């Protein structure tokens, strides 16, 4: 009898892909570390949320670049929104 182990989407990602996604996360954390309105947790959550969108993607080669671009746009929007609020408060 063969049973299939249930895997979470993240555990199904191949090791090289997982390493690339960890590199993406590290780059984004460095890039947005000192931005107004962006916390480290927000950046981590954005990477995780975006990565999970591609859990069942048949083509995996482009996942890291797509995740980095999508998260960059999201964090830039959050950062610019936070900056605008700061300017209005002055």
N, C-alpha and C positions, 0 to 999 in steps of 0.2 A: 504494500500500500504506500503510495507516495502522497505526501502532504506538502502543500505549498506554504511556506512561511509568509506571513503578511509583512510587508515592508512599507515604511513610510516613504513618501515621494523623495525625501532627501536621501534616505539610505539607498535608494535605487540609482542615484547618480554615480557614475563611474568615478574612480579615484582621481584620474587626471582632471576631470571636470570639476570635482569637488575642490581640488587644489587651486584651479583657476578661479573659481568663485570665491575662495578664501582670499586670494590676491586682490580680486575686485573689491571685496569688502574692506580690506586693509587700505587700499588706495582711497576709497571713498571716505573712510574714517579720517585719514590724514587730511584730505582735501577740505572736509567740512568741519574739522575739529574746532576751529575758532570762528565759525560763522554764527552770526546772531540768529537766534531762534531755532538752531539745529542742535539737538543733543545727540550724543553717541548712540543712545538707544533708538532714537528716531531713524538714524542712518542704518543701524543693524536691522531694525524692523522692515525698513523699505527694501533692503537687499533680500531678506528672507521672504517677504511677501511676493516680490517680483520673481525670485527664483522658483517659488512654488507654482507660478503660472506656467512654467515650462517643464514641469515634472514629467509629463507624458509626451513631450515633444519627440517626434521621430528623428529629427535632425538635431544633434546636440552640439555640433561644432560651434555654432554661433551664440549659444546661450550666454557665455560670459560677457561678450560685447553687447548683447541686447540688454542684459541685466544692468550693466554699467551705464548705458545710455539712458535707459528708462529711469533708473534711480537718480541719475544726475539731473534730468529734467525735473523730476519730482522735488528733489532737495533744493534746486535753484528756485523753483516757485515758492517753496516754503521760506527760503532765506529772503527772497525779495519781498514777500508779504510781511515778514517780521521786520525787515528794514523800513518798509513804508510806514508801519505802525510806530516805529521809533521816531521817525521824522515828524510824524503828525503830533506826537506827544511833546516835542520840544517847544 
